[in-house]
Amino acid sequence: MTSTTQSYLWVILQGSLLTVGVSLGALLVSILLGLLGAAAKLSGRPILVGLGTFYTTIIRGIPDLVLMLLVFYGGTIGINTLLEKMGSEATIDIEPFAAGVITIGFIYGAYMTETFRGAILSIPKGQMEAAWAFG
């Protein structure tokens, strides 16, 4: 192998590891948000149902790239403005890795909310009662 090929393979390996890291982080965030969203939508409480519906509708309606830019740039500006109003001199920059994990987690969390909600609603009533009986 030539040195150019080896250098490209190293870059591809680094990119692959970064992709796996973002994917695993986003998977954890999306499962957590999906379970919380499904629980909210199935709770029967109007405020929680409204919040769950608002989350899934808004997040699924915003294009992914726009949401990523909002989290990365808007999040940094928003946090720093809030810190400034609180009298702090500190500034916070959101790392690109964290912005990617948060954004992809938010997006797929909205989809998982509907997936989990549909899965829970598809369980027959008798099986749900049996599960409650066994604790």
N, C-alpha and C positions, 0 to 999 in steps of 0.2 A: 504494500500500500504506500501511496505517496504521502508526503506530509500534509498536502492540501486535503486529501481525503480524510486523513486522521483528524485534522482540525475541524472539518465539517462534521464528522461523526461525534466529536466531543461536544460541539454546539448542539447537535440534534439530541444527544443524551441529556444535556442540561435542560433543553427545552421540554423534553419528555418528562423529566422529573418535576419541573415546574408545573406542567400541565396536570400531572397526577396529584401534586400538592394542592393546587387550586380546586381540582375536582373533589378530592376528599374533604377539604374544608367546606366547600359549598354544599356537599352532600349532607354533612352534619347540620349546617345551618338550615338547609331546606327541610330536612326531616323534622327538626325542632319546630320551625315555623309552620310546617304542614300539619303537625299534630296539634299545635296550639290553635291554628286557624280552624281545623275541623272540629275541635272541641268547642270552640266559640260558636261556630255555625250550628252545631247540634245541641247547644245548651238550652235553647228555648227562651233565653233571656233576650229581650229585644235589643238592648244596647250591645251585647256581645255578638249577636247575629248580625247587627248592622256593621260593627267593626270588622267582622270576618268577611262580610260581603264587600265592604268598602276596600279592604286590603286586596282581595282577589280580583276585583273589578279594575281597580286603579293599576296595580302592578302588572296584570296581564295586558292592560291597554296601552302601557307606555313601551315604546320600542326599547330593546335591550341596550343598544348603544347610547341612547339618550339617558337611560337610567344609570348606566355606568359613568357617564360624564357628570350627571347630577351628584352621584355619590362621591366621586373623586374630587371634582372641583367645588361643587356646591357644599359638600360635607365639610371640606377644609375651611371654606369661607364662613360657613355657618358656625362651626365650632369656634373659630378664631374671633368672630364678631361677638359671640356669646361670652367668651372669656374676656374680651376687651370691655364689654359692658359690666362685667362683674369686677372690673378693676385689676385684672391679671395682666402681667406683661408677657406671659408665656404664649407661644404659638405652637400649634399642632399641625403637622402635615400627615395626611392619610397616605400610607404606603400603597403603591399600585397593587401589590399582592393582596393586601387587606381589602382594598376597594373591589377587586375582582371577586374575591370570596364572598363579600357581603352582597354585591350586586347579583351574582349568579345564585347565591343562596336565597335572596329575596324573590327572584324571578321564579325559580323552581319550587320555592316554598308555596307560592300561590297555586301552582299547578298541583303540588302534592296535597294541598288543602282539599281541593276538589276530589283528588284520587282517594284520600283517606275517608272523606265524608261519604263518597259513593260506596266504598268498601264496607263501611260500618252500616250504612243503610241497606246493603244487600244481604246482611245476615238475617236469617229468618227469626221471627219473634220468639219462637220456641227455643231456639238455640241461645238467644240472648237471655231469656229467663233462666235457662239451665245454667248458664255461666254465672248469673247473679246468685243463683241458689248455691253453687259450689264456692262462691266467694271469689 
